[in-house]
Amino acid sequence: MDAEQRIGLGPVYVVGTLGFDFGTEARREAYKRQMGPGKNPYDVMEMVAFLEERPHEARALLWTLNLDLTPIYTLRPVDGLYEELVTLLARQAVAATDDPEDPGLLVQVVEGVSSFLLPSSEEENADLRQFTGVERIAVAGTKTGETERLYSGQVVPVLRAHDLVGWEVLARSLKIAQANERQESGKDLAPAKRRAVAASVNGFLSQLGVDRNLGDTSPDRALNYGITSLLSDGVPERLSRGEELRATVAVEKNTAESDRDLWNVALEVSGQTQTDLRAYQRLVDVAVNPPAIRS
């Protein structure tokens, strides 16, 4: 571990879920007053609706990145990213609201709260409204050495966030499954198949190991970035079949160029038989922030 990491500085690439905190009772009550009678400042969708109308109020919240339900960083984004935080918070809540038994429910939630989540074209809307959720948020940033005290009293380090990426794994997988179903049968995806795809995605994501690290060491940053890259290209096609899958992840230092901080990130995806095996790989350069894929 280098000196910057020891004193709480240095680059981070971390994956988790997004949250918000008020820090103090006075701040919480101020939001409650501004949101109006009957509004709950802890209700994510009500907060999103409020922040859409008054986007400048997003700056006064303490934005957190969580592993499971535990905040690990307070996010202090660069200018221009506060609106993106609100968007990602809404899309995360949309993913949690999605019900395979009732795809229309998600459309109602999105239409009722957050119009900017939807494509502008009516033709696109017909296919994509129910596929807007994100399961995780990947954040590139730098630890500042500062801390923030949350409402609970927990003290967490501040991360200066300058890049945000939402994981759209279920959305991508469902879109592929939908396209395949229409090509084969001319029909929409049945609720049972939606449930199968959702179960496949949820089970798969829990095996990747990205939600068990702080993203502040070279191998962890390589893992988090490499997996984020793989999940946006290639892997969703495999997940769209709705099968139970096993994931095996390996991260190794690339020694071919000793003067560069390069890491090989390998992901193997297997099904019920050994022959049903797919291997994916990324060469990740963590000398830059955010990391980059090298050929």
N, C-alpha and C positions, 0 to 999 in steps of 0.2 A: 504494500500500500504506500502510495507516494505522500509527500508532505501536505499537498493540497487536500487530499482525502482525509488525512488525520485531523486537520483543523476545520473540516466541514466545508471545504470549497470543492471546485472541480466540476467537470461535466457529468450529466446524468441523462440516461435514456431509460425511462421507466414505464411500465404498463400497469394500469389499475382501473378503478372506477372513480367517476367524478362526484364530488359533493360540495356542499357549501356550509358555512358556519357563521354565526353572528359574533362570536368572540365575547361579547358582554350582553348582559340583560338589557342595558340601555339601547344598544344597537338593535337587538331583537324587537324591542317594543317600538322603536322608531319605524322599522319596516312594517310592523303590524298596523300602526296608525296610517302609514302611507298607503298600504294595500287596501284599506277600507274595512267597514264592518263585515263580520262574518268570514273574513279571509284568514287563512292559516299560513303563516310565513314558512312553516316546515313542509307544506305541500308543494312538491316539486313543480307540478303543472301550474299551480296558482302563482308560484314565484316566477316561472318562465313567462306567463302572461303579463305579470307586472313589469318584468324587465324588458319585454318587448315594447311596452308603452313608455318606459322610462329607462333606457339603456344605460344612462350615466350612473344609475344606482348599482350597477354590477360591480363597480370599482370599490364600493364600500364593504362588500361581502368578503369573507375569507373563503377562498376557493380551495378545496382540498382534493388531493389524490389519495385514494384508499386502497389498501390490500385487504380483501374481505370487507369488513366494516371498520377497519382501523385506519385513521388518517396517518399517512407517512410523510407527506409534504403539504405545505401551504403554497399554492401556485400564485405567483405574482407575474402575470403575463406582460409581455411587451405591448406597447400601444398597438391597437388594432385587433388584438386577439380576444378582448372581452366579449365581443359579439359571438365569436366562435365558441367560447366557453358556454354561453347561454344556449347556442344551437346544439352543442354536444350534450349538454345536460338534458335538453328536451328529447333528443334522439335516444339517449340512454333510457329515459323513462318510457319512451315509446316501445323500446325493445322489451322492457319488463312488463308492459301492458299487453303485448301481442298474445292473442288467444287462437291457437290453431283450430278450435271448434268454431270460432266466429271471426273470420278475417275482416269482416266489416267493422268490428269493434275498434280496431286500430285506426281505420280510416276516420271514424267518428272522433276519436281522441285527438288525432292530428288536426282535423278540420276545425275542431272546437277550440283549440288552444294555440297552435303554432303554424300559421300558414307558410312561413318561410322554409319549413322542412320539405315542402313538396316541389316537384318540378314545375316549371312554368307552363309547359304545354299540356293541354287537356288530354291529348292522345297519350302522352307519357304518364299522366296522372292515373289513367285507367289501369295501368300495369304496375306502377311503382309505389303507389300510396301506402300499400301495406308492407313495404320492404325498406323502411327508412331508419330502422333502429340500429344502434351500435351496442356491442357487448362490452367492449373495453375501450379505454383511451390511452394512447401512447403519447408521452410527453418528452420532448427534448428540451433540456434546460441546463442551468448552471446553479449550483448551490452557492448562496450568497454569504453564508456564515451567520445569517440572522435567524431568529426564530419568531414564531407567533404563538400566543396562548389561545387555545380554543375555549369555547363556552364551558366545556367539561373540565377545564383546568389542564388538559394535556398540552404540552409544549412540543411543537413540531418545527423542523427546519423549513426555511423559505427556499423555494425553487423559482428562479427567474426563468419562466417558460417562454420559449420563442418558436416552438413548433408543436402543433397538436394534430394527431391523426386518430380518427375513430375506426375501430374494427367493425367492418360490415360483413362479417363472415356468414351469419344466417341470411342476411339480405342477399348476398351474392349467391349463396347455395340455393335459396328458394327461387331466385330468378332463373337460374339454370334449370332447376327441376321443373319450373313452370313452362319454360320454353320447350323442354323435352316432352312434357306431357301434352302440350298443344300440338307438337309435331306428330306424336304417336297416335293420339286419340281425338284431337281437336277439342278437348275439354280443359277446364281449369283444374288446378291441382286440388285433389280431395283433401279434406281436413285430416284424414288418417295419414296421408303422405306428408302433409305439413308437420304433423306431430313427429313423424319418424325422422324427418330432416332436422327438426329442432332438437330432438333427443340426440341425434348423431353429433350435431355441432356442439351442444352443451357438454356431452361426455368427452368429446375430443379436446375442447379448449381446456378442460380441467387437468389434462395430462401434460401440458406444455411447459410448466414450470416458470412461466414469466410472471405469475402472480405470487411468487415467493421470494422475490429479490428486490433490492432498492435501486437497482440500475446505476450504481455508482462505481462499479469496477469494470475493467475492460471486458472480461468474459461475459458479465451480465448485460452490459450495454450491447455487445455483439449478439447475444442470445435474443434479447428483446427486439432489437431492430431486425435481425434476420427472420425471426418468426413473424413479425409484423409484415415484412415484405412478402414472405411465402403465403400468408393468409389472404393477400390481395390478388394473388395470381397462381393458378394451378390447383391449390388445395381445395377451394370451394367446389370444383367440378367433382372431386372424389366424394365430398360430403353431401352433394346433392342427391346421392342415391338413397340416403336415409338408412344406412347400415351402421352397425356398431363397429367402431374402428379403434385400433390401438396406435398410439403415437410413441415413438422413441426419438429422443433429441440428444444430440451430442455437440459439444462446443470444444474446439481444439485450436491452439495457437498455430498460425501458419508461419512456418520457419523459412519459407523460401526467400522471403525478403526480410531479413532480420532488423533492418532499420525502420520498418513500418509496423504499425500496430494492427495487424491483419489477423482475422479469426475465421475459421471454417465453421459454419453452422449447418449441421446436417439433420434432416427430419425424415424419418421413415414412417410411412402410414401403411398399416396392414389390416386386412379384413379377417375373415374366418379361416382362410387357408393361407399357407406360406406362399403360394403362387400369386396370391392377390396382394402383392407388395409394390408400393411406389416409393421411390426415394427422391428427395428434393435437397438442394444444397444452395447456400449463399456464401460468398466470400465477403466479409464485412470489414470495412476500414473504420476503426473507432478513433483514429487520430483526429477526425473532424467531428463537429457537433452541429446538427445531428450526424450520426454515422452514415456511411455510404456503401453501396454495393459496388464491388470491383469485379472485373472479369478476369 
